[in-house]
Structures are given as C-alpha cells and as structure tokens.
Amino acid sequence: MNDLDFVIALHRTETHALGFIPKPTIRDRFIAPGNYVLIRDRHGHRRGYLIHAPPRPGLPCRIHQACVEADYRLRGFAAAAVATIARRATVADATELLLHCATDLPAIAFWQSIGFAFRTWNVGGRTRQRVLAELFLPLQTAAIPARAFATW
Ligand SMILES: CC(C)(COP(=O)(O)OP(=O)(O)OC[C@H]1O[C@@H](n2cnc3c(N)ncnc32)[C@H](O)[C@@H]1OP(=O)(O)O)[C@@H](O)C(=O)NCCC(=O)NCCS
C-alpha cells in the first residue's frame, strides 16, 4: 500500500470526525507536493497521518486533517507530527498553525493540550450543522511539548 491509499483508507474509518476530501484532492494537494506527515510506529508501520496546506511567509498554515489509528492513540504520535509541521511552517516564515475542529469531538482536548487556543466559532456544514472552532498556535511561541520535538 502506498501513502495515498493508506491516508484514504484511514480517512474512511473516521467520517464522523474528518470532513470528506475526494481522493484526487488528497493526492494532488497534499500527497504529491509533500504536504503531509506520516506517522509510523517503531516497526515502521504506518499508523496515522496529518495533511496541511503549503506553508507560506506571513500567512497561517492550515492543518486540514489529523488521524491516528484507534489502537495507537494517546502515545504522543499526533503531537510529534504537529511538531514536524510547526517546524516546516517556521522555516517557511508562516505566522501560525490554524485548523477547524468540531466542538463535539474529543480531538478538541488534544489540540488544547498541545497549546492551540480558540479564536472563533462558526456553524459549519449544511448537513451536520456542527459548531466548528477555529484554533491556532502562534509559531513564535509554540507551546508544543519539548518531548514531541525530541522524537523527530
Ligand atoms: C485527535 C488525534 C489525532 C490525537 O492523536 P494522538 O496520537 O492520540 O494524540 P497524542 O497522543 O499525541 O496526544 C497529545 C496530547 O493530547 C491529549 N489527548 C489526545 N487525545 C485526547 C482525547 N481524546 N481526550 C483528551 N486528551 C487527549 C493526550 O492526552 C496528550 O496530552 P498530554 O501530553 O498532556 O499527555 C486522534 O485521537 C484521532 O485520530 N482522532 C480521530 C480523528 C480526529 O478526531 N481528528 C481530529 C479532527 S479535528
């Protein structure tokens, strides 16, 4: 299985938490240009992914999706992957990491625990009508735990 097929397969297991992105979009916007971080366990097996916008100087860099296989959560994998994106974005002189997350998801606690702050709330999606929080992490004062950086 290649990275694209892994991302598509894992993305399909979390339709409640992750917005649908068509396969050609995941391939062309994220995988082909390298705008993703693959999470691997200590045996080298793929266990999760994050996809993000290309970091640009003076602009926020948006994380579009983050997902770790259910049996591999709460081990620091996603925090370490966010740290990798934070480093990429800092090198590119982006201002902050930015994302949207439905407020009814447990993932809200994840983003907060690695230092993201709430900026605003919107009602999102015609079907689901969820409240979506916009969260951000200023890059100059990135509060991602040092242990997350140490693993990458
Ligand atoms: C959100 C997600 C990516 C987190 O991945 P993870 O690898 O388990 O996260 P980590 O182990 O790196 O957690 C880092 C910190 O967040 C906390 N955290 C993670 N998930 C949490 C949860 N569900 N509830 C409370 N805290 C949580 C951890 O306890 C840890 O805090 P600590 O450093 O104080 O111990 C994962 O739960 C997931 O894939 N969820 C389903 C998809 C999803 O909701 N994606 C996000 C949509 S916005």
Ligand as a Chemical Component Dictionary entry (heavy atoms), coordinates in Angstrom:
data_LIG
# 
_chem_comp.id                   LIG 
_chem_comp.type                 NON-POLYMER 
_chem_comp.pdbx_formal_charge   0 
_chem_comp.three_letter_code    LIG 
# 
loop_
_chem_comp_atom.comp_id 
_chem_comp_atom.atom_id 
_chem_comp_atom.alt_atom_id 
_chem_comp_atom.type_symbol 
_chem_comp_atom.charge 
_chem_comp_atom.model_Cartn_x 
_chem_comp_atom.model_Cartn_y 
_chem_comp_atom.model_Cartn_z 
_chem_comp_atom.pdbx_ordinal 
LIG C1  C1  C 0 -7.029  13.591 17.669 1  
LIG C2  C2  C 0 -5.970  12.512 17.413 2  
LIG C3  C3  C 0 -5.306  12.772 16.064 3  
LIG C4  C4  C 0 -4.918  12.608 18.555 4  
LIG O1  O1  O 0 -3.885  11.668 18.260 5  
LIG P1  P1  P 0 -2.984  11.015 19.408 6  
LIG O2  O2  O 0 -1.779  10.447 18.757 7  
LIG O3  O3  O 0 -3.820  10.108 20.231 8  
LIG O4  O4  O 0 -2.605  12.278 20.299 9  
LIG P2  P2  P 0 -1.331  12.349 21.284 10 
LIG O5  O5  O 0 -1.112  11.008 21.900 11 
LIG O6  O6  O 0 -0.188  12.971 20.550 12 
LIG O7  O7  O 0 -1.870  13.355 22.410 13 
LIG C5  C5  C 0 -1.186  14.532 22.788 14 
LIG C6  C6  C 0 -1.888  15.116 23.992 15 
LIG O8  O8  O 0 -3.289  15.257 23.702 16 
LIG C7  C7  C 0 -4.064  14.560 24.677 17 
LIG N1  N1  N 0 -5.198  13.926 24.010 18 
LIG C8  C8  C 0 -5.169  13.258 22.839 19 
LIG N2  N2  N 0 -6.402  12.772 22.563 20 
LIG C9  C9  C 0 -7.186  13.147 23.600 21 
LIG C10 C10 C 0 -8.546  12.940 23.912 22 
LIG N3  N3  N 0 -9.355  12.242 23.088 23 
LIG N4  N4  N 0 -9.048  13.449 25.045 24 
LIG C11 C11 C 0 -8.246  14.151 25.902 25 
LIG N5  N5  N 0 -6.934  14.392 25.650 26 
LIG C12 C12 C 0 -6.419  13.886 24.526 27 
LIG C13 C13 C 0 -3.128  13.499 25.209 28 
LIG O9  O9  O 0 -3.515  13.076 26.491 29 
LIG C14 C14 C 0 -1.822  14.223 25.213 30 
LIG O10 O10 O 0 -1.770  15.105 26.314 31 
LIG P3  P3  P 0 -0.523  15.079 27.342 32 
LIG O11 O11 O 0 0.683   15.437 26.519 33 
LIG O12 O12 O 0 -0.880  16.118 28.352 34 
LIG O13 O13 O 0 -0.455  13.697 27.865 35 
LIG C15 C15 C 0 -6.610  11.104 17.467 36 
LIG O14 O14 O 0 -7.347  10.964 18.641 37 
LIG C16 C16 C 0 -7.522  10.788 16.295 38 
LIG O15 O15 O 0 -7.068  10.333 15.249 39 
LIG N6  N6  N 0 -8.847  11.027 16.460 40 
LIG C17 C17 C 0 -9.824  10.707 15.411 41 
LIG C18 C18 C 0 -9.748  11.709 14.255 42 
LIG C19 C19 C 0 -9.923  13.142 14.743 43 
LIG O16 O16 O 0 -10.786 13.448 15.567 44 
LIG N7  N7  N 0 -9.097  14.032 14.181 45 
LIG C20 C20 C 0 -9.091  15.429 14.505 46 
LIG C21 C21 C 0 -10.225 16.140 13.892 47 
LIG S1  S1  S 0 -10.141 17.904 14.255 48 
# 
loop_
_chem_comp_bond.comp_id 
_chem_comp_bond.atom_id_1 
_chem_comp_bond.atom_id_2 
_chem_comp_bond.value_order 
_chem_comp_bond.pdbx_ordinal 
LIG C1  C2  SING 1  
LIG C2  C3  SING 2  
LIG C2  C4  SING 3  
LIG C2  C15 SING 4  
LIG C4  O1  SING 5  
LIG O1  P1  SING 6  
LIG P1  O2  DOUB 7  
LIG P1  O3  SING 8  
LIG P1  O4  SING 9  
LIG O4  P2  SING 10 
LIG P2  O5  DOUB 11 
LIG P2  O6  SING 12 
LIG P2  O7  SING 13 
LIG O7  C5  SING 14 
LIG C5  C6  SING 15 
LIG C6  O8  SING 16 
LIG C6  C14 SING 17 
LIG O8  C7  SING 18 
LIG C7  N1  SING 19 
LIG C7  C13 SING 20 
LIG N1  C8  SING 21 
LIG N1  C12 SING 22 
LIG C8  N2  DOUB 23 
LIG N2  C9  SING 24 
LIG C9  C10 SING 25 
LIG C9  C12 DOUB 26 
LIG C10 N3  SING 27 
LIG C10 N4  DOUB 28 
LIG N4  C11 SING 29 
LIG C11 N5  DOUB 30 
LIG N5  C12 SING 31 
LIG C13 O9  SING 32 
LIG C13 C14 SING 33 
LIG C14 O10 SING 34 
LIG O10 P3  SING 35 
LIG P3  O11 DOUB 36 
LIG P3  O12 SING 37 
LIG P3  O13 SING 38 
LIG C15 O14 SING 39 
LIG C15 C16 SING 40 
LIG C16 O15 DOUB 41 
LIG C16 N6  SING 42 
LIG N6  C17 SING 43 
LIG C17 C18 SING 44 
LIG C18 C19 SING 45 
LIG C19 O16 DOUB 46 
LIG C19 N7  SING 47 
LIG N7  C20 SING 48 
LIG C20 C21 SING 49 
LIG C21 S1  SING 50 
# 
